[in-house]
Amino acid sequence: MSVEIAVIAGSSVAGAISAAFLEKLSRSRSKAPQPLQKPTANTIRTELVSLLFEKTLASEAITRVYEASQQGRIDRLERDRLLLKYKQQLDSLNQKIQQIQPAADYIEIAEMRNSLAKVIEDRISALDQKLQQLSKSGATFDIALDSQVQKIIAETTKVQAAAPVEQKQKSDEKTIEQLQNEIVQALERLEQVEIDKD
């Protein structure tokens, strides 16, 4: 029983410290106007992880309050006061997470796209080198590329800088996933053709 009280107290103290820290941080930001800086991927990820951790703490505190109330360790008035406090914290954290989550998702997808484009460029470069070696041996072939392969090659040569987060929509995610699937299929076909030639 004393262990549970200590856990509730610890959760309460952790929540209070987090709330005080966030309040102090928001006050310090509002006092000194600073030029707007574009958040980096690391700052967005760090903030999201911090908010998710705080949400877990608030959820645990709510659970502990219910348990303490059911066991008769706190009265109804204290239970209601604590529940109101932690539910407000939880709502505030959920709103912040909803604001940050799209940016974090965008960054993750953009990094996946860039790494996939790099893998494809490396693979195409290796295939081009092999084709050059074969052509130097005097053998020439008239190869008609599949239309999907041509489309993929055209897309990889047009790699552009990512647009700001605000301008991207959910349809981009579907397009990227579809493009990834097409690229994987094309690479499998190219590997099969390479194996057949060997």
N, CA and C atoms as an extended XYZ file, in Angstrom:
594
Properties=species:S:1:pos:R:3:atomname:S:1:resname:S:1:resid:I:1 pbc="F F F"
N         0.815       -1.184        0.000 N   MET     1
C         0.000        0.000        0.000 CA  MET     1
C         0.865        1.257        0.000 C   MET     1
N         1.942        1.246        0.778 N   SER     2
C         2.829        2.405        0.811 CA  SER     2
C         3.587        2.537       -0.505 C   SER     2
N         3.820        1.427       -1.166 N   VAL     3
C         4.487        1.467       -2.468 CA  VAL     3
C         3.588        2.156       -3.491 C   VAL     3
N         2.303        1.858       -3.458 N   GLU     4
C         1.363        2.469       -4.394 CA  GLU     4
C         1.243        3.960       -4.137 C   GLU     4
N         1.221        4.357       -2.880 N   ILE     5
C         1.178        5.781       -2.547 CA  ILE     5
C         2.443        6.465       -3.050 C   ILE     5
N         3.566        5.801       -2.888 N   ALA     6
C         4.833        6.367       -3.372 CA  ALA     6
C         4.813        6.496       -4.892 C   ALA     6
N         4.235        5.511       -5.595 N   VAL     7
C         4.146        5.573       -7.060 CA  VAL     7
C         3.242        6.716       -7.471 C   VAL     7
N         2.095        6.870       -6.779 N   ILE     8
C         1.177        7.972       -7.097 CA  ILE     8
C         1.871        9.300       -6.846 C   ILE     8
N         2.537        9.395       -5.713 N   ALA     9
C         3.240       10.635       -5.384 CA  ALA     9
C         4.339       10.911       -6.406 C   ALA     9
N         5.080        9.889       -6.782 N   GLY    10
C         6.136       10.052       -7.788 CA  GLY    10
C         5.585       10.493       -9.120 C   GLY    10
N         4.484        9.874       -9.540 N   SER    11
C         3.857       10.265      -10.806 CA  SER    11
C         3.358       11.696      -10.733 C   SER    11
N         2.779       12.065       -9.597 N   SER    12
C         2.279       13.427       -9.413 CA  SER    12
C         3.421       14.427       -9.469 C   SER    12
N         4.512       14.107       -8.789 N   VAL    13
C         5.665       15.007       -8.782 CA  VAL    13
C         6.256       15.121      -10.182 C   VAL    13
N         6.365       14.001      -10.899 N   ALA    14
C         6.905       14.037      -12.270 CA  ALA    14
C         6.009       14.869      -13.167 C   ALA    14
N         4.704       14.714      -13.021 N   GLY    15
C         3.780       15.511      -13.821 CA  GLY    15
C         3.874       16.982      -13.481 C   GLY    15
N         3.991       17.291      -12.192 N   ALA    16
C         4.102       18.681      -11.770 CA  ALA    16
C         5.401       19.302      -12.265 C   ALA    16
N         6.487       18.554      -12.198 N   ILE    17
C         7.773       19.066      -12.687 CA  ILE    17
C         7.705       19.308      -14.191 C   ILE    17
N         7.109       18.380      -14.920 N   SER    18
C         6.978       18.552      -16.377 CA  SER    18
C         6.128       19.767      -16.692 C   SER    18
N         5.018       19.926      -15.983 N   ALA    19
C         4.146       21.072      -16.234 CA  ALA    19
C         4.857       22.377      -15.902 C   ALA    19
N         5.587       22.410      -14.780 N   ALA    20
C         6.322       23.615      -14.397 CA  ALA    20
C         7.403       23.934      -15.421 C   ALA    20
N         8.101       22.910      -15.877 N   PHE    21
C         9.142       23.113      -16.880 CA  PHE    21
C         8.563       23.664      -18.179 C   PHE    21
N         7.459       23.076      -18.639 N   LEU    22
C         6.837       23.549      -19.874 CA  LEU    22
C         6.312       24.973      -19.720 C   LEU    22
N         5.740       25.281      -18.544 N   GLU    23
C         5.232       26.637      -18.316 CA  GLU    23
C         6.380       27.637      -18.310 C   GLU    23
N         7.471       27.299      -17.627 N   LYS    24
C         8.631       28.181      -17.584 CA  LYS    24
C         9.233       28.346      -18.969 C   LYS    24
N         9.276       27.284      -19.729 N   LEU    25
C         9.804       27.332      -21.087 CA  LEU    25
C         8.941       28.211      -21.976 C   LEU    25
N         7.618       28.076      -21.860 N   SER    26
C         6.732       28.891      -22.690 CA  SER    26
C         6.802       30.360      -22.289 C   SER    26
N         6.987       30.656      -20.987 N   ARG    27
C         7.137       32.046      -20.546 CA  ARG    27
C         8.420       32.654      -21.067 C   ARG    27
N         9.495       31.880      -21.015 N   SER    28
C        10.779       32.410      -21.490 CA  SER    28
C        10.742       32.657      -22.989 C   SER    28
N        10.013       31.858      -23.701 N   ARG    29
C         9.887       32.065      -25.146 CA  ARG    29
C         9.035       33.288      -25.457 C   ARG    29
N         8.004       33.524      -24.655 N   SER    30
C         7.127       34.659      -24.922 CA  SER    30
C         7.755       35.977      -24.511 C   SER    30
N         8.697       35.993      -23.559 N   LYS    31
C         9.325       37.230      -23.114 CA  LYS    31
C        10.274       37.787      -24.160 C   LYS    31
N        11.074       36.958      -24.727 N   ALA    32
C        12.081       37.416      -25.680 CA  ALA    32
C        11.691       36.956      -27.079 C   ALA    32
N        11.161       37.892      -27.890 N   PRO    33
C        10.800       37.484      -29.245 CA  PRO    33
C        12.050       37.163      -30.057 C   PRO    33
N        12.047       35.989      -30.610 N   GLN    34
C        13.182       35.534      -31.402 CA  GLN    34
C        12.719       35.351      -32.834 C   GLN    34
N        13.650       35.481      -33.776 N   PRO    35
C        13.259       35.240      -35.165 CA  PRO    35
C        12.802       33.801      -35.332 C   PRO    35
N        11.774       33.611      -36.156 N   LEU    36
C        11.240       32.271      -36.381 CA  LEU    36
C        12.266       31.432      -37.120 C   LEU    36
N        12.531       30.278      -36.555 N   GLN    37
C        13.456       29.357      -37.190 CA  GLN    37
C        12.706       28.098      -37.560 C   GLN    37
N        13.051       27.565      -38.698 N   LYS    38
C        12.423       26.330      -39.138 CA  LYS    38
C        12.908       25.194      -38.246 C   LYS    38
N        11.970       24.461      -37.621 N   PRO    39
C        12.412       23.378      -36.742 CA  PRO    39
C        13.107       22.284      -37.543 C   PRO    39
N        14.128       21.725      -36.930 N   THR    40
C        14.857       20.653      -37.596 CA  THR    40
C        14.183       19.319      -37.302 C   THR    40
N        14.585       18.326      -38.033 N   ALA    41
C        14.014       16.985      -37.839 CA  ALA    41
C        14.288       16.483      -36.428 C   ALA    41
N        15.485       16.741      -35.917 N   ASN    42
C        15.827       16.270      -34.571 CA  ASN    42
C        14.991       16.961      -33.505 C   ASN    42
N        14.767       18.278      -33.643 N   THR    43
C        13.978       18.976      -32.631 CA  THR    43
C        12.530       18.503      -32.649 C   THR    43
N        11.990       18.243      -33.828 N   ILE    44
C        10.611       17.757      -33.924 CA  ILE    44
C        10.498       16.369      -33.309 C   ILE    44
N        11.440       15.494      -33.620 N   ARG    45
C        11.417       14.141      -33.049 CA  ARG    45
C        11.571       14.183      -31.529 C   ARG    45
N        12.509       15.005      -31.052 N   THR    46
C        12.739       15.115      -29.609 CA  THR    46
C        11.496       15.625      -28.898 C   THR    46
N        10.873       16.637      -29.474 N   GLU    47
C         9.671       17.190      -28.857 CA  GLU    47
C         8.538       16.166      -28.851 C   GLU    47
N         8.391       15.424      -29.932 N   LEU    48
C         7.335       14.411      -29.995 CA  LEU    48
C         7.568       13.306      -28.964 C   LEU    48
N         8.805       12.840      -28.837 N   VAL    49
C         9.130       11.807      -27.852 CA  VAL    49
C         8.851       12.320      -26.445 C   VAL    49
N         9.216       13.568      -26.185 N   SER    50
C         8.975       14.163      -24.870 CA  SER    50
C         7.484       14.251      -24.572 C   SER    50
N         6.705       14.685      -25.555 N   LEU    51
C         5.259       14.792      -25.354 CA  LEU    51
C         4.619       13.424      -25.133 C   LEU    51
N         5.069       12.415      -25.874 N   LEU    52
C         4.531       11.064      -25.690 CA  LEU    52
C         4.875       10.517      -24.303 C   LEU    52
N         6.079       10.836      -23.811 N   PHE    53
C         6.472       10.405      -22.476 CA  PHE    53
C         5.599       11.089      -21.418 C   PHE    53
N         5.388       12.385      -21.584 N   GLU    54
C         4.539       13.115      -20.651 CA  GLU    54
C         3.106       12.581      -20.685 C   GLU    54
N         2.632       12.213      -21.865 N   LYS    55
C         1.280       11.655      -21.983 CA  LYS    55
C         1.189       10.334      -21.209 C   LYS    55
N         2.236        9.529      -21.299 N   THR    56
C         2.262        8.270      -20.555 CA  THR    56
C         2.217        8.527      -19.052 C   THR    56
N         2.976        9.528      -18.605 N   LEU    57
C         2.968        9.862      -17.179 CA  LEU    57
C         1.583       10.314      -16.721 C   LEU    57
N         0.939       11.169      -17.514 N   ALA    58
C        -0.394       11.652      -17.148 CA  ALA    58
C        -1.402       10.506      -17.133 C   ALA    58
N        -1.314        9.602      -18.093 N   SER    59
C        -2.218        8.452      -18.144 CA  SER    59
C        -2.018        7.547      -16.930 C   SER    59
N        -0.755        7.322      -16.563 N   GLU    60
C        -0.475        6.504      -15.388 CA  GLU    60
C        -1.002        7.163      -14.119 C   GLU    60
N        -0.866        8.480      -14.045 N   ALA    61
C        -1.360        9.194      -12.864 CA  ALA    61
C        -2.874        9.052      -12.752 C   ALA    61
N        -3.588        9.138      -13.876 N   ILE    62
C        -5.044        8.967      -13.862 CA  ILE    62
C        -5.406        7.561      -13.386 C   ILE    62
N        -4.681        6.573      -13.875 N   THR    63
C        -4.925        5.187      -13.448 CA  THR    63
C        -4.693        5.039      -11.948 C   THR    63
N        -3.612        5.622      -11.446 N   ARG    64
C        -3.299        5.528      -10.021 CA  ARG    64
C        -4.358        6.231       -9.165 C   ARG    64
N        -4.893        7.345       -9.656 N   VAL    65
C        -5.939        8.055       -8.917 CA  VAL    65
C        -7.177        7.168       -8.805 C   VAL    65
N        -7.571        6.538       -9.911 N   TYR    66
C        -8.725        5.630       -9.870 CA  TYR    66
C        -8.485        4.475       -8.899 C   TYR    66
N        -7.287        3.906       -8.941 N   GLU    67
C        -6.980        2.789       -8.043 CA  GLU    67
C        -7.033        3.230       -6.580 C   GLU    67
N        -6.457        4.390       -6.298 N   ALA    68
C        -6.459        4.888       -4.923 CA  ALA    68
C        -7.879        5.174       -4.442 C   ALA    68
N        -8.714        5.679       -5.346 N   SER    69
C       -10.103        5.968       -4.993 CA  SER    69
C       -10.867        4.680       -4.705 C   SER    69
N       -10.664        3.660       -5.523 N   GLN    70
C       -11.356        2.384       -5.323 CA  GLN    70
C       -10.910        1.692       -4.043 C   GLN    70
N        -9.680        1.903       -3.649 N   GLN    71
C        -9.163        1.278       -2.432 CA  GLN    71
C        -9.439        2.125       -1.197 C   GLN    71
N       -10.074        3.292       -1.402 N   GLY    72
C       -10.453        4.130       -0.279 CA  GLY    72
C        -9.320        4.940        0.316 C   GLY    72
N        -8.205        5.080       -0.370 N   ARG    73
C        -7.076        5.839        0.150 CA  ARG    73
C        -7.251        7.340       -0.018 C   ARG    73
N        -8.081        7.750       -1.004 N   ILE    74
C        -8.393        9.173       -1.170 CA  ILE    74
C        -9.910        9.317       -1.247 C   ILE    74
N       -10.394       10.471       -0.811 N   ASP    75
C       -11.843       10.680       -0.845 CA  ASP    75
C       -12.278       11.150       -2.228 C   ASP    75
N       -13.562       11.256       -2.404 N   ARG    76
C       -14.143       11.579       -3.716 CA  ARG    76
C       -13.728       12.967       -4.193 C   ARG    76
N       -13.694       13.927       -3.275 N   LEU    77
C       -13.329       15.292       -3.639 CA  LEU    77
C       -11.887       15.350       -4.148 C   LEU    77
N       -10.983       14.684       -3.444 N   GLU    78
C        -9.584       14.651       -3.874 CA  GLU    78
C        -9.444       13.923       -5.210 C   GLU    78
N       -10.180       12.832       -5.373 N   ARG    79
C       -10.161       12.089       -6.639 CA  ARG    79
C       -10.583       12.983       -7.796 C   ARG    79
N       -11.693       13.711       -7.634 N   ASP    80
C       -12.189       14.575       -8.700 CA  ASP    80
C       -11.201       15.695       -9.030 C   ASP    80
N       -10.590       16.267       -7.994 N   ARG    81
C        -9.612       17.336       -8.219 CA  ARG    81
C        -8.418       16.816       -9.016 C   ARG    81
N        -7.892       15.653       -8.612 N   LEU    82
C        -6.738       15.077       -9.312 CA  LEU    82
C        -7.090       14.648      -10.739 C   LEU    82
N        -8.269       14.051      -10.901 N   LEU    83
C        -8.681       13.628      -12.245 CA  LEU    83
C        -8.815       14.824      -13.176 C   LEU    83
N        -9.390       15.911      -12.673 N   LEU    84
C        -9.538       17.115      -13.490 CA  LEU    84
C        -8.171       17.639      -13.905 C   LEU    84
N        -7.263       17.687      -12.981 N   LYS    85
C        -5.907       18.177      -13.245 CA  LYS    85
C        -5.207       17.337      -14.327 C   LYS    85
N        -5.221       16.017      -14.137 N   TYR    86
C        -4.496       15.155      -15.069 CA  TYR    86
C        -5.199       15.049      -16.423 C   TYR    86
N        -6.522       15.122      -16.426 N   LYS    87
C        -7.228       15.085      -17.713 CA  LYS    87
C        -6.964       16.356      -18.511 C   LYS    87
N        -6.846       17.497      -17.840 N   GLN    88
C        -6.497       18.730      -18.540 CA  GLN    88
C        -5.094       18.630      -19.130 C   GLN    88
N        -4.165       18.080      -18.352 N   GLN    89
C        -2.816       17.872      -18.871 CA  GLN    89
C        -2.828       16.941      -20.076 C   GLN    89
N        -3.607       15.874      -19.975 N   LEU    90
C        -3.686       14.899      -21.060 CA  LEU    90
C        -4.275       15.530      -22.318 C   LEU    90
N        -5.321       16.327      -22.166 N   ASP    91
C        -5.917       17.009      -23.323 CA  ASP    91
C        -4.920       17.968      -23.970 C   ASP    91
N        -4.207       18.715      -23.148 N   SER    92
C        -3.208       19.651      -23.660 CA  SER    92
C        -2.108       18.911      -24.421 C   SER    92
N        -1.646       17.798      -23.859 N   LEU    93
C        -0.598       17.006      -24.519 CA  LEU    93
C        -1.105       16.414      -25.830 C   LEU    93
N        -2.348       15.924      -25.841 N   ASN    94
C        -2.915       15.372      -27.078 CA  ASN    94
C        -2.992       16.428      -28.172 C   ASN    94
N        -3.349       17.655      -27.818 N   GLN    95
C        -3.411       18.728      -28.817 CA  GLN    95
C        -2.029       19.025      -29.379 C   GLN    95
N        -1.030       19.080      -28.513 N   LYS    96
C         0.334       19.345      -28.979 CA  LYS    96
C         0.833       18.213      -29.869 C   LYS    96
N         0.516       16.983      -29.492 N   ILE    97
C         0.941       15.831      -30.299 CA  ILE    97
C         0.282       15.877      -31.672 C   ILE    97
N        -1.000       16.232      -31.725 N   GLN    98
C        -1.696       16.330      -33.008 CA  GLN    98
C        -1.083       17.402      -33.895 C   GLN    98
N        -0.538       18.452      -33.305 N   GLN    99
C         0.099       19.501      -34.098 CA  GLN    99
C         1.449       19.057      -34.640 C   GLN    99
N         2.182       18.284      -33.851 N   ILE   100
C         3.544       17.901      -34.232 CA  ILE   100
C         3.587       16.629      -35.076 C   ILE   100
N         2.636       15.727      -34.887 N   GLN   101
C         2.660       14.422      -35.553 CA  GLN   101
C         2.758       14.513      -37.080 C   GLN   101
N         1.982       15.392      -37.762 N   PRO   102
C         2.117       15.455      -39.227 CA  PRO   102
C         3.523       15.842      -39.678 C   PRO   102
N         4.152       16.760      -38.956 N   ALA   103
C         5.520       17.155      -39.318 CA  ALA   103
C         6.482       15.987      -39.134 C   ALA   103
N         6.325       15.244      -38.051 N   ALA   104
C         7.188       14.091      -37.808 CA  ALA   104
C         6.967       13.011      -38.869 C   ALA   104
N         5.702       12.789      -39.242 N   ASP   105
C         5.398       11.812      -40.295 CA  ASP   105
C         5.999       12.247      -41.624 C   ASP   105
N         5.879       13.535      -41.929 N   TYR   106
C         6.428       14.054      -43.186 CA  TYR   106
C         7.935       13.855      -43.237 C   TYR   106
N         8.608       14.186      -42.143 N   ILE   107
C        10.066       14.042      -42.094 CA  ILE   107
C        10.462       12.582      -42.282 C   ILE   107
N         9.749       11.679      -41.631 N   GLU   108
C        10.059       10.252      -41.750 CA  GLU   108
C         9.887        9.766      -43.190 C   GLU   108
N         8.790       10.168      -43.824 N   ILE   109
C         8.539        9.740      -45.200 CA  ILE   109
C         9.556       10.357      -46.157 C   ILE   109
N         9.887       11.636      -45.927 N   ALA   110
C        10.876       12.293      -46.790 CA  ALA   110
C        12.233       11.607      -46.670 C   ALA   110
N        12.620       11.222      -45.466 N   GLU   111
C        13.896       10.526      -45.287 CA  GLU   111
C        13.874        9.147      -45.950 C   GLU   111
N        12.735        8.448      -45.839 N   MET   112
C        12.614        7.154      -46.507 CA  MET   112
C        12.736        7.329      -48.018 C   MET   112
N        12.078        8.363      -48.537 N   ARG   113
C        12.124        8.631      -49.979 CA  ARG   113
C        13.551        8.918      -50.419 C   ARG   113
N        14.252        9.770      -49.666 N   ASN   114
C        15.616       10.122      -50.027 CA  ASN   114
C        16.545        8.911      -49.970 C   ASN   114
N        16.382        8.076      -48.943 N   SER   115
C        17.239        6.897      -48.855 CA  SER   115
C        16.914        5.902      -49.967 C   SER   115
N        15.632        5.776      -50.312 N   LEU   116
C        15.249        4.893      -51.404 CA  LEU   116
C        15.795        5.413      -52.736 C   LEU   116
N        15.711        6.728      -52.926 N   ALA   117
C        16.252        7.318      -54.154 CA  ALA   117
C        17.755        7.082      -54.244 C   ALA   117
N        18.456        7.179      -53.110 N   LYS   118
C        19.907        6.945      -53.095 CA  LYS   118
C        20.221        5.494      -53.452 C   LYS   118
N        19.446        4.555      -52.888 N   VAL   119
C        19.663        3.137      -53.201 CA  VAL   119
C        19.450        2.890      -54.692 C   VAL   119
N        18.391        3.473      -55.232 N   ILE   120
C        18.093        3.272      -56.653 CA  ILE   120
C        19.170        3.892      -57.525 C   ILE   120
N        19.605        5.106      -57.167 N   GLU   121
C        20.667        5.750      -57.950 CA  GLU   121
C        21.940        4.916      -57.937 C   GLU   121
N        22.286        4.363      -56.766 N   ASP   122
C        23.470        3.517      -56.674 CA  ASP   122
C        23.314        2.263      -57.540 C   ASP   122
N        22.135        1.671      -57.492 N   ARG   123
C        21.880        0.453      -58.268 CA  ARG   123
C        21.932        0.750      -59.773 C   ARG   123
N        21.333        1.867      -60.173 N   ILE   124
C        21.355        2.241      -61.591 CA  ILE   124
C        22.781        2.533      -62.029 C   ILE   124
N        23.547        3.198      -61.171 N   SER   125
C        24.946        3.483      -61.494 CA  SER   125
C        25.731        2.184      -61.686 C   SER   125
N        25.505        1.209      -60.812 N   ALA   126
C        26.200       -0.078      -60.935 CA  ALA   126
C        25.788       -0.788      -62.229 C   ALA   126
N        24.499       -0.733      -62.557 N   LEU   127
C        24.037       -1.358      -63.801 CA  LEU   127
C        24.607       -0.640      -65.023 C   LEU   127
N        24.693        0.699      -64.966 N   ASP   128
C        25.286        1.451      -66.082 CA  ASP   128
C        26.746        1.070      -66.287 C   ASP   128
N        27.477        0.905      -65.190 N   GLN   129
C        28.881        0.498      -65.304 CA  GLN   129
C        29.002       -0.881      -65.940 C   GLN   129
N        28.134       -1.781      -65.543 N   LYS   130
C        28.164       -3.122      -66.121 CA  LYS   130
C        27.819       -3.075      -67.613 C   LYS   130
N        26.824       -2.244      -67.973 N   LEU   131
C        26.481       -2.094      -69.386 CA  LEU   131
C        27.644       -1.514      -70.185 C   LEU   131
N        28.373       -0.561      -69.588 N   GLN   132
C        29.534        0.000      -70.281 CA  GLN   132
C        30.612       -1.059      -70.486 C   GLN   132
N        30.818       -1.887      -69.490 N   GLN   133
C        31.806       -2.954      -69.630 CA  GLN   133
C        31.405       -3.923      -70.735 C   GLN   133
N        30.103       -4.237      -70.780 N   LEU   134
C        29.633       -5.148      -71.825 CA  LEU   134
C        29.742       -4.522      -73.203 C   LEU   134
N        29.454       -3.223      -73.293 N   SER   135
C        29.515       -2.565      -74.603 CA  SER   135
C        30.958       -2.420      -75.077 C   SER   135
N        31.914       -2.314      -74.150 N   LYS   136
C        33.328       -2.219      -74.527 CA  LYS   136
C        33.827       -3.535      -75.110 C   LYS   136
N        33.170       -4.625      -74.742 N   SER   137
C        33.593       -5.924      -75.259 CA  SER   137
C        33.158       -6.113      -76.711 C   SER   137
N        32.447       -5.133      -77.250 N   GLY   138
C        32.059       -5.207      -78.651 CA  GLY   138
C        30.642       -5.671      -78.875 C   GLY   138
N        29.981       -6.115      -77.883 N   ALA   139
C        28.614       -6.593      -78.032 CA  ALA   139
C        27.655       -5.405      -77.901 C   ALA   139
N        26.751       -5.314      -78.863 N   THR   140
C        25.735       -4.271      -78.792 CA  THR   140
C        24.374       -4.936      -78.838 C   THR   140
N        23.470       -4.414      -78.064 N   PHE   141
C        22.138       -4.965      -77.983 CA  PHE   141
C        21.134       -3.835      -78.119 C   PHE   141
N        20.039       -4.152      -78.737 N   ASP   142
C        18.942       -3.196      -78.845 CA  ASP   142
C        17.921       -3.592      -77.788 C   ASP   142
N        17.929       -2.864      -76.669 N   ILE   143
C        17.063       -3.208      -75.547 CA  ILE   143
C        15.946       -2.189      -75.446 C   ILE   143
N        14.735       -2.684      -75.468 N   ALA   144
C        13.569       -1.814      -75.270 CA  ALA   144
C        13.199       -1.880      -73.789 C   ALA   144
N        13.245       -0.731      -73.141 N   LEU   145
C        12.927       -0.704      -71.722 CA  LEU   145
C        11.427       -0.755      -71.504 C   LEU   145
N        11.037       -1.443      -70.492 N   ASP   146
C         9.643       -1.506      -70.078 CA  ASP   146
C         9.162       -0.093      -69.742 C   ASP   146
N         7.896        0.207      -70.019 N   SER   147
C         7.382        1.564      -69.774 CA  SER   147
C         7.457        1.937      -68.298 C   SER   147
N         7.238        0.978      -67.418 N   GLN   148
C         7.337        1.280      -65.978 CA  GLN   148
C         8.776        1.583      -65.593 C   GLN   148
N         9.725        0.879      -66.182 N   VAL   149
C        11.129        1.135      -65.892 CA  VAL   149
C        11.504        2.530      -66.369 C   VAL   149
N        11.026        2.909      -67.567 N   GLN   150
C        11.301        4.257      -68.074 CA  GLN   150
C        10.704        5.311      -67.144 C   GLN   150
N         9.506        5.055      -66.653 N   LYS   151
C         8.849        5.997      -65.735 CA  LYS   151
C         9.665        6.132      -64.457 C   LYS   151
N        10.142        5.016      -63.925 N   ILE   152
C        10.934        5.043      -62.697 CA  ILE   152
C        12.240        5.790      -62.913 C   ILE   152
N        12.885        5.542      -64.027 N   ILE   153
C        14.145        6.230      -64.324 CA  ILE   153
C        13.897        7.728      -64.448 C   ILE   153
N        12.812        8.101      -65.122 N   ALA   154
C        12.478        9.524      -65.253 CA  ALA   154
C        12.220       10.155      -63.886 C   ALA   154
N        11.538        9.432      -63.014 N   GLU   155
C        11.241        9.967      -61.672 CA  GLU   155
C        12.515       10.139      -60.855 C   GLU   155
N        13.436        9.175      -60.949 N   THR   156
C        14.650        9.265      -60.138 CA  THR   156
C        15.570       10.368      -60.622 C   THR   156
N        15.513       10.712      -61.880 N   THR   157
C        16.352       11.797      -62.372 CA  THR   157
C        15.777       13.155      -62.024 C   THR   157
N        14.529       13.190      -61.634 N   LYS   158
C        13.885       14.456      -61.273 CA  LYS   158
C        13.775       14.636      -59.769 C   LYS   158
N        14.710       14.089      -58.996 N   VAL   159
C        14.642       14.223      -57.545 CA  VAL   159
C        14.779       15.712      -57.212 C   VAL   159
N        13.779       16.237      -56.523 N   GLN   160
C        13.754       17.665      -56.187 CA  GLN   160
C        13.759       17.825      -54.682 C   GLN   160
N        14.039       19.039      -54.257 N   ALA   161
C        13.992       19.334      -52.824 CA  ALA   161
C        12.558       19.233      -52.343 C   ALA   161
N        12.390       18.772      -51.118 N   ALA   162
C        11.047       18.598      -50.555 CA  ALA   162
C        10.416       19.952      -50.296 C   ALA   162
N         9.125       20.068      -50.575 N   ALA   163
C         8.376       21.293      -50.315 CA  ALA   163
C         8.140       21.440      -48.821 C   ALA   163
N         7.785       22.651      -48.346 N   PRO   164
C         7.503       22.840      -46.915 CA  PRO   164
C         6.390       21.917      -46.443 C   PRO   164
N         6.415       21.628      -45.146 N   VAL   165
C         5.465       20.690      -44.543 CA  VAL   165
C         4.031       21.138      -44.778 C   VAL   165
N         3.787       22.448      -44.721 N   GLU   166
C         2.423       22.943      -44.824 CA  GLU   166
C         1.809       22.646      -46.193 C   GLU   166
N         2.612       22.528      -47.228 N   GLN   167
C         2.089       22.372      -48.579 CA  GLN   167
C         1.873       20.921      -48.977 C   GLN   167
N         2.356       19.995      -48.170 N   LYS   168
C         2.203       18.585      -48.520 CA  LYS   168
C         0.855       18.069      -48.044 C   LYS   168
N         0.290       17.110      -48.787 N   GLN   169
C        -1.005       16.538      -48.433 CA  GLN   169
C        -0.853       15.028      -48.286 C   GLN   169
N        -1.904       14.412      -47.778 N   LYS   170
C        -1.883       12.967      -47.539 CA  LYS   170
C        -1.717       12.180      -48.845 C   LYS   170
N        -2.163       12.752      -49.964 N   SER   171
C        -2.053       12.021      -51.227 CA  SER   171
C        -0.600       11.772      -51.612 C   SER   171
N         0.316       12.635      -51.132 N   ASP   172
C         1.728       12.439      -51.410 CA  ASP   172
C         2.232       11.137      -50.798 C   ASP   172
N         1.729       10.785      -49.621 N   GLU   173
C         2.156        9.557      -48.970 CA  GLU   173
C         1.782        8.344      -49.820 C   GLU   173
N         0.560        8.365      -50.370 N   LYS   174
C         0.126        7.250      -51.209 CA  LYS   174
C         0.969        7.171      -52.466 C   LYS   174
N         1.290        8.335      -53.052 N   THR   175
C         2.102        8.365      -54.259 CA  THR   175
C         3.489        7.805      -53.975 C   THR   175
N         4.064        8.170      -52.850 N   ILE   176
C         5.393        7.691      -52.491 CA  ILE   176
C         5.374        6.185      -52.276 C   ILE   176
N         4.369        5.693      -51.575 N   GLU   177
C         4.269        4.244      -51.351 CA  GLU   177
C         4.095        3.506      -52.676 C   GLU   177
N         3.276        4.052      -53.556 N   GLN   178
C         3.057        3.420      -54.850 CA  GLN   178
C         4.351        3.422      -55.651 C   GLN   178
N         5.076        4.549      -55.621 N   LEU   179
C         6.339        4.648      -56.337 CA  LEU   179
C         7.359        3.661      -55.762 C   LEU   179
N         7.387        3.525      -54.434 N   GLN   180
C         8.303        2.577      -53.819 CA  GLN   180
C         8.003        1.150      -54.280 C   GLN   180
N         6.726        0.800      -54.318 N   ASN   181
C         6.345       -0.542      -54.769 CA  ASN   181
C         6.758       -0.774      -56.219 C   ASN   181
N         6.531        0.235      -57.064 N   GLU   182
C         6.919        0.106      -58.473 CA  GLU   182
C         8.432       -0.037      -58.613 C   GLU   182
N         9.177        0.709      -57.808 N   ILE   183
C        10.634        0.659      -57.878 CA  ILE   183
C        11.139       -0.708      -57.443 C   ILE   183
N        10.578       -1.228      -56.375 N   VAL   184
C        10.983       -2.553      -55.891 CA  VAL   184
C        10.696       -3.617      -56.943 C   VAL   184
N         9.517       -3.523      -57.575 N   GLN   185
C         9.177       -4.484      -58.617 CA  GLN   185
C        10.130       -4.370      -59.801 C   GLN   185
N        10.457       -3.137      -60.188 N   ALA   186
C        11.362       -2.935      -61.314 CA  ALA   186
C        12.756       -3.462      -60.982 C   ALA   186
N        13.224       -3.235      -59.762 N   LEU   187
C        14.530       -3.744      -59.362 CA  LEU   187
C        14.561       -5.268      -59.365 C   LEU   187
N        13.472       -5.893      -58.940 N   GLU   188
C        13.398       -7.356      -58.961 CA  GLU   188
C        13.471       -7.869      -60.401 C   GLU   188
N        12.765       -7.148      -61.304 N   ARG   189
C        12.826       -7.564      -62.717 CA  ARG   189
C        14.224       -7.378      -63.289 C   ARG   189
N        14.876       -6.257      -62.923 N   LEU   190
C        16.225       -6.014      -63.434 CA  LEU   190
C        17.207       -7.058      -62.904 C   LEU   190
N        17.056       -7.431      -61.629 N   GLU   191
C        17.916       -8.465      -61.063 CA  GLU   191
C        17.671       -9.805      -61.752 C   GLU   191
N        16.413      -10.085      -62.063 N   GLN   192
C        16.091      -11.348      -62.746 CA  GLN   192
C        16.709      -11.359      -64.143 C   GLN   192
N        16.639      -10.222      -64.853 N   VAL   193
C        17.246      -10.132      -66.176 CA  VAL   193
C        18.748      -10.313      -66.062 C   VAL   193
N        19.369       -9.706      -65.014 N   GLU   194
C        20.798       -9.820      -64.808 CA  GLU   194
C        21.196      -11.259      -64.513 C   GLU   194
N        20.384      -11.953      -63.727 N   ILE   195
C        20.651      -13.361      -63.404 CA  ILE   195
C        20.515      -14.224      -64.649 C   ILE   195
N        19.500      -13.944      -65.458 N   ASP   196
C        19.290      -14.723      -66.677 CA  ASP   196
C        20.460      -14.550      -67.648 C   ASP   196
N        21.060      -13.333      -67.690 N   LYS   197
C        22.184      -13.093      -68.605 CA  LYS   197
C        23.430      -13.811      -68.148 C   LYS   197
N        23.580      -13.910      -66.809 N   ASP   198
C        24.771      -14.591      -66.266 CA  ASP   198
C        24.661      -16.061      -66.532 C   ASP   198
